[in-house]
Amino acid sequence: MDQLVENQIQTQIAPIQAIKPSLFQKIFRSNFVWFIALLLLTEAFLYYCKPLKFVHVQGAMLKDHDHVGSKISAVLANPKSNDVLTFGDSTANSLSCHADVYTCKSRDTSETRFVHLTSLYGQEIFKKEFGIPFTIQNLYFGGCLISDQAMMLSKLLERQSLPKVVFLTLVPRPFIDTTVEKKISPVICYFNTRHSGLEHVKNIKDLIEYVLNSTSNIYKTHSDYATVLSSLACSTFNKPINAYVASGKTGITSKNKVSIFGKEEAFDPQAGATKEECELEYNHYKKAYIFDQATFDYQFSQHLNMLNSLKKKGIETIVVQLPLDKTNLSLLDPKVLTMWKTSVSNAARSTDATMIDLQTDSRFDSSDFIDGIHLKGSGGVKAWQAIIEQMKKDPALITRLKSKM
């Protein structure tokens, strides 16, 4: 009887259909969506409430903003791959990252371009024009003085990391800039602070210094703060955080193209977030062009030491005067510019280095520059082509290069 009743009840109850959640409900229940929402709320809080201010610790810098340490480590770790080394300041970036991004051989962004090590386009054009399969690596960073370059070269030569060819890219500023504090240069920090071994520990203070330098992300330079999403956007869209389209006098104009995933950079990544900050940056930059004879004499002596060391080691040396826009050159006294050009030309001649002068090359104009100082990717390609063109005029140089294969 009971079984019969149960069967009748079951036949009378319609099967219950599972209710499918709506798209909104699926989204609302998603852990991933809540994570993104939390990230956005955190970003908004940081942006509007600004609990984290600009970080400037005198004599300190975040390690992830070290633009030279990783390059030096890579070059020292693989001495056999150092066929060609390029030295210079940020203007040398046009020959590596800018040219590589422009020719789609690299996806570096404005955040990662400073640690770009290899000149892929340069390697390609060397092989195409001369049949030389050289590996070209770059040891440069923004604000790199000649004394910094000399220290890097001397340390490389001490460790027998001998390149076959060295390009010394030159512009006037690294010879005369007094605004850069030499004692906390990233190069000085790399060799004298970060890489101090236990053999230098003599007391408790030294031990504390050693531990901090071995474990901390902060050491002798400075940096600023960017939130997660702003950094992500910067990397994705190849645009600097806080870029400001300022007036033409700063060299950053509204005519500069904005591109995504890009072949060209739109703005100078060092620009401030406001017009006033841009003006302050511009005024600070002009101070780097105030000539001081003692500074020039010291930096030029460092340059001459580099040339003599390279000659002594039998390393083929090519000195390249990179182009600068006339708005940048106007910051320098014409007599100083003439003296500088004469000095570096004579130094190259006296040490059997090849001199290539692109500063007087009329093919370069303001459209080739990001900001009057740094060449765009297209300008970097043009510079490589001009360098190769000049090298072709010296068959003996090409013969020497091929003998080093």
Solvent accessible surface area in square Angstrom, and as a share of the most:
residue,aa,sasa,rsa
1,M,176,0.78
2,D,120,0.62
3,Q,112,0.50
4,L,98,0.49
5,V,60,0.35
6,E,87,0.39
7,N,65,0.33
8,Q,91,0.41
9,I,89,0.45
10,Q,110,0.49
11,T,114,0.66
12,Q,147,0.65
13,I,109,0.55
14,A,75,0.58
15,P,110,0.69
16,I,166,0.84
17,Q,140,0.62
18,A,97,0.75
19,I,166,0.84
20,K,178,0.76
21,P,50,0.32
22,S,56,0.36
23,L,131,0.65
24,F,146,0.61
25,Q,74,0.33
26,K,117,0.50
27,I,81,0.41
28,F,115,0.48
29,R,161,0.59
30,S,35,0.23
31,N,130,0.67
32,F,141,0.59
33,V,57,0.33
34,W,134,0.47
35,F,117,0.49
36,I,62,0.32
37,A,32,0.25
38,L,114,0.57
39,L,41,0.21
40,L,97,0.48
41,L,122,0.61
42,T,59,0.34
43,E,31,0.14
44,A,42,0.32
45,F,109,0.45
46,L,33,0.16
47,Y,134,0.51
48,Y,165,0.63
49,C,80,0.48
50,K,101,0.43
51,P,68,0.43
52,L,91,0.45
53,K,136,0.58
54,F,132,0.55
55,V,61,0.35
56,H,99,0.44
57,V,75,0.43
58,Q,135,0.60
59,G,20,0.20
60,A,12,0.10
61,M,11,0.05
62,L,52,0.26
63,K,60,0.25
64,D,120,0.62
65,H,60,0.27
66,D,12,0.06
67,H,52,0.23
68,V,0,0.00
69,G,1,0.01
70,S,62,0.40
71,K,2,0.01
72,I,1,0.00
73,S,45,0.29
74,A,29,0.22
75,V,0,0.00
76,L,31,0.15
77,A,74,0.57
78,N,82,0.42
79,P,53,0.33
80,K,197,0.83
81,S,39,0.25
82,N,3,0.02
83,D,19,0.10
84,V,0,0.00
85,L,0,0.00
86,T,3,0.02
87,F,0,0.00
88,G,0,0.00
89,D,11,0.06
90,S,20,0.13
91,T,7,0.04
92,A,0,0.00
93,N,3,0.02
94,S,1,0.01
95,L,3,0.01
96,S,0,0.00
97,C,2,0.01
98,H,10,0.04
99,A,0,0.00
100,D,0,0.00
101,V,16,0.09
102,Y,75,0.29
103,T,39,0.23
104,C,87,0.52
105,K,73,0.31
106,S,13,0.08
107,R,179,0.65
108,D,33,0.17
109,T,18,0.10
110,S,4,0.03
111,E,82,0.37
112,T,59,0.34
113,R,15,0.05
114,F,25,0.11
115,V,64,0.37
116,H,19,0.08
117,L,39,0.20
118,T,34,0.20
119,S,1,0.00
120,L,65,0.32
121,Y,21,0.08
122,G,0,0.00
123,Q,39,0.17
124,E,80,0.36
125,I,13,0.07
126,F,0,0.00
127,K,127,0.54
128,K,160,0.68
129,E,64,0.29
130,F,16,0.07
131,G,44,0.42
132,I,0,0.00
133,P,78,0.49
134,F,8,0.03
135,T,43,0.25
136,I,0,0.00
137,Q,15,0.07
138,N,1,0.01
139,L,0,0.00
140,Y,2,0.01
141,F,11,0.05
142,G,35,0.34
143,G,28,0.27
144,C,0,0.00
145,L,3,0.01
146,I,1,0.01
147,S,17,0.11
148,D,5,0.03
149,Q,2,0.01
150,A,11,0.09
151,M,48,0.21
152,M,1,0.00
153,L,3,0.01
154,S,49,0.31
155,K,50,0.21
156,L,1,0.00
157,L,14,0.07
158,E,120,0.54
159,R,133,0.48
160,Q,117,0.52
161,S,2,0.01
162,L,69,0.35
163,P,5,0.03
164,K,72,0.30
165,V,0,0.00
166,V,0,0.00
167,F,1,0.01
168,L,1,0.01
169,T,5,0.03
170,L,3,0.02
171,V,6,0.03
172,P,2,0.01
173,R,50,0.18
174,P,6,0.04
175,F,0,0.00
176,I,3,0.01
177,D,1,0.01
178,T,70,0.41
179,T,44,0.25
180,V,40,0.23
181,E,87,0.39
182,K,82,0.35
183,K,171,0.73
184,I,37,0.19
185,S,3,0.02
186,P,21,0.13
187,V,0,0.00
188,I,44,0.22
189,C,1,0.01
190,Y,9,0.03
191,F,23,0.10
192,N,83,0.43
193,T,22,0.13
194,R,51,0.19
195,H,93,0.41
196,S,35,0.23
197,G,20,0.19
198,L,109,0.54
199,E,123,0.55
200,H,107,0.48
201,V,40,0.23
202,K,161,0.68
203,N,83,0.43
204,I,125,0.63
205,K,158,0.67
206,D,45,0.23
207,L,75,0.37
208,I,97,0.49
209,E,78,0.35
210,Y,59,0.22
211,V,70,0.40
212,L,98,0.49
213,N,21,0.11
214,S,62,0.40
215,T,101,0.59
216,S,33,0.21
217,N,102,0.52
218,I,86,0.44
219,Y,10,0.04
220,K,77,0.33
221,T,21,0.12
222,H,80,0.36
223,S,10,0.06
224,D,61,0.32
225,Y,91,0.35
226,A,43,0.33
227,T,17,0.10
228,V,98,0.56
229,L,40,0.20
230,S,31,0.20
231,S,33,0.22
232,L,106,0.53
233,A,45,0.35
234,C,4,0.02
235,S,43,0.27
236,T,48,0.28
237,F,86,0.36
238,N,7,0.04
239,K,75,0.32
240,P,12,0.07
241,I,53,0.27
242,N,95,0.49
243,A,34,0.26
244,Y,68,0.26
245,V,66,0.38
246,A,9,0.07
247,S,46,0.30
248,G,50,0.48
249,K,121,0.51
250,T,24,0.14
251,G,24,0.23
252,I,9,0.05
253,T,42,0.25
254,S,92,0.59
255,K,184,0.78
256,N,28,0.14
257,K,153,0.65
258,V,83,0.48
259,S,37,0.24
260,I,104,0.53
261,F,122,0.51
262,G,5,0.05
263,K,105,0.45
264,E,32,0.14
265,E,19,0.08
266,A,2,0.01
267,F,16,0.07
268,D,26,0.14
269,P,31,0.20
270,Q,112,0.50
271,A,12,0.09
272,G,15,0.15
273,A,48,0.37
274,T,57,0.33
275,K,91,0.38
276,E,113,0.51
277,E,80,0.36
278,C,5,0.03
279,E,57,0.26
280,L,124,0.62
281,E,77,0.35
282,Y,57,0.22
283,N,70,0.36
284,H,87,0.39
285,Y,33,0.12
286,K,81,0.34
287,K,110,0.47
288,A,0,0.00
289,Y,13,0.05
290,I,114,0.58
291,F,61,0.26
292,D,59,0.30
293,Q,97,0.43
294,A,73,0.56
295,T,18,0.11
296,F,10,0.04
297,D,72,0.37
298,Y,101,0.39
299,Q,1,0.00
300,F,39,0.16
301,S,45,0.29
302,Q,36,0.16
303,H,1,0.00
304,L,58,0.29
305,N,80,0.41
306,M,4,0.02
307,L,2,0.01
308,N,71,0.37
309,S,41,0.27
310,L,0,0.00
311,K,101,0.43
312,K,177,0.75
313,K,90,0.38
314,G,50,0.48
315,I,13,0.07
316,E,17,0.08
317,T,10,0.06
318,I,0,0.00
319,V,0,0.00
320,V,0,0.00
321,Q,2,0.01
322,L,2,0.01
323,P,5,0.03
324,L,14,0.07
325,D,13,0.07
326,K,160,0.68
327,T,87,0.50
328,N,6,0.03
329,L,37,0.19
330,S,85,0.55
331,L,45,0.23
332,L,7,0.03
333,D,73,0.38
334,P,102,0.64
335,K,167,0.71
336,V,18,0.10
337,L,32,0.16
338,T,87,0.50
339,M,61,0.27
340,W,2,0.01
341,K,44,0.19
342,T,70,0.41
343,S,23,0.15
344,V,0,0.00
345,S,29,0.18
346,N,72,0.37
347,A,4,0.03
348,A,0,0.00
349,R,164,0.60
350,S,77,0.50
351,T,8,0.05
352,D,102,0.53
353,A,14,0.11
354,T,23,0.14
355,M,57,0.25
356,I,4,0.02
357,D,47,0.24
358,L,1,0.01
359,Q,25,0.11
360,T,97,0.56
361,D,26,0.14
362,S,110,0.71
363,R,104,0.38
364,F,22,0.09
365,D,77,0.40
366,S,74,0.48
367,S,75,0.48
368,D,10,0.05
369,F,8,0.04
370,I,7,0.03
371,D,12,0.06
372,G,9,0.09
373,I,32,0.16
374,H,37,0.16
375,L,4,0.02
376,K,38,0.16
377,G,4,0.04
378,S,35,0.22
379,G,0,0.00
380,G,0,0.00
381,V,17,0.10
382,K,61,0.26
383,A,0,0.00
384,W,1,0.00
385,Q,91,0.40
386,A,1,0.01
387,I,0,0.00
388,I,6,0.03
389,E,72,0.32
390,Q,61,0.27
391,M,1,0.00
392,K,103,0.43
393,K,138,0.59
394,D,47,0.24
395,P,97,0.61
396,A,56,0.43
397,L,0,0.00
398,I,23,0.12
399,T,89,0.52
400,R,96,0.35
401,L,0,0.00
402,K,97,0.41
403,S,89,0.58
404,K,53,0.22
405,M,117,0.52
